[in-house]
Amino acid sequence: MASYLVLTPPAALRNDEDARFIADKFSWIAFLFPAVWLLFKRQWIAGIAVAILQSIVTFLTSEPRAMLAGLLIELALRLLVALEGPALVASGLESSGWTLQSVVTADDLTAAEMIYDHETATDVTASGEAVWHPPALPATTAKSGGGRAAFGLFEKYGER
C-alpha cells in the first residue's frame, strides 16, 4: 500500500476536480534519471543541484582510487531522489499556494481517488436539490486498525 497526498489548487474547494494525488513510493524513472526527473517535475533548484553533483561524481570516478566512493555517492543520490522526490514535489506545490487536504492510504491511484471522493462526499446539498452518494469502496481498501498514513522518510505532516 502507498500513501497519497491530496493537494488542491489555491482557493479551490475540498472536492475540487483539479486535486493532485502524489504517491509516496519508489520511482524507477527518478532513480534512473534523477536530474531530468526533477527538472521535468519543475523542481529547478534541486534538479540543477543534482545535475552538478552528478557531474562532479562523474569527474571523480575517472580517478581509480575514488571510483568506489563516487559510485556510492551516485547510488545514494539516486536513492534519495527516487524515495524523497515526491515529497519534494508536494512541498513545491504547497509553497505555490496549494493546500494539503488529506493523506490517503490505498493500493493504487484509482482506489485513493475513490477513498478521497468518499470522504468528501455530501449526502444532501444545502438546497436539497441533488443528492450525491459516494462510490462503493472495494473491500481491499477498507481502513484497518487505527494506523495513520505516512509520507516520505522525514516527518513533515505529523503522520507517524
N, C-alpha and C positions, 0 to 999 in steps of 0.2 A: 504494500500500500504506500501511496505517496501523499504528501501534504500539498495542498494547493492554496496559495494566497489569492484572494479575490480582491481586486482593486477596481475602483470605479473612477471615471474621469472627474475633473473638478466640477463642482456644482451639479453633480448628477445624483439621481435618486438611488436608493439601495438596490433596487431591482432593475437597474439600467441595462439595456441590451448590449452596451459597449463595454461591459465589465471584462477585465482581463483576468485569466486564470494562469498563474505562474506555478509550475510544478517544481517541487523540491526533489529532484532526482538527478542521477549522474547523466551528463550529456556527452555522448561519444563525439559529436561534432566539436564541442568545446574542448574536449581532450585532444583531438587530432589537430585542430586549427585554433588555438586559444586566442591569438591576437585578432584574427579575422572574425571569429565568432563575436568577440567583444565589440569590434567596430561595427559589425552587422546589427548588433543589438543597441547601437548608438551610445555605447559606453566609451566615449572618445579618450578620456584621460587614461583609463585603465587599459584600453586597447593599445594605445601608443606606448605606455609604460611596459606592457608585456612584450610588445614588439622590440623595444630597446633591450629589455632583459634577455630575450631570445637571441638577439644579435650578439650581445656580449658573451652569452654562454656558447654560441657557435664559434666565436673567436677563441674562447678558452679551450674548447675541445680540440682545437688544432694542435695544441701542445700535448704531447703524450703523457706527461706527468699529471696534467689537470683533467684528463679525459673522464675519469670516473666521477670526479667532483662535478664537472659540467653536466654529465648525463644525469646525475642525481638531482641537481638543481633544476634541470629541464623537466624531469619527471615530476618533481614537487610543484613546479609552476603549473604544469598541465593539470595535475590533480586538483590544485587549488581552484583553477578557473572552472574545471568541469564540475566540481562539487559546490562551489560558492558563487558561480556566475549567476544563477537565477536569483539569489538573494541580492546580488549587486544590481541586477535589473530592477527588482522590486524597490530597492532603495532609491534608484534613479527616478522611477515613476513617482514615488512619494515626495521626492524633492521637487518634482514638477507640479505638485498640487493634487495628485491622485490620492484617493482615500482608501485605506485598508478597511474592507467591510467584514471579512471573515477569513478564517483558516479552516479549510475543509479537508478531511482525510477520506480518500477514495482510491479505488483500484485504477481508474483511468479518468480521462478528462470528461467523458460523457457522464459517468457516474457523479463526478464532482459537480458538474453543471446541474444535474438533477437534484442533488442534495441541496445545493445553494438555492435553486428555484423553490424547493420545498420549504426551506427555512424562511424565504422572503415572501411566500405566497400569502394572500389575504383571502379569506372566505367570502367576505361581503364588502362591497365598496361603500363609501360614505353615503351615496345616494340610493344604494340598494338596487341599482340597475343591472349590474353584471356580477355574476358570481364566478370566480375562478378557482378551480380546485387544483392543488398541486399534483404533479405527476406521481404515479405509484413508484416507489423506490424498489430496486432489485433487492433480493434477500441478502446478497453478499455485501451490500453497503450499509447494512444496519449498524449503528454505533454500538460497539461492545464495551462494556465496562465504563469506567469514568476517565479513560485515558484522554489526554489532551493532545492535539496535533502539534507537531514540532516542525520548524522550518530552518534549514541551514545548520551549520556547525556551531554557530555562536548564538546565544540567547539575545534576541533583539525585541521580540514581541511578547515575552513573558510566557512562552508556551511550555516550558519544561519545569 
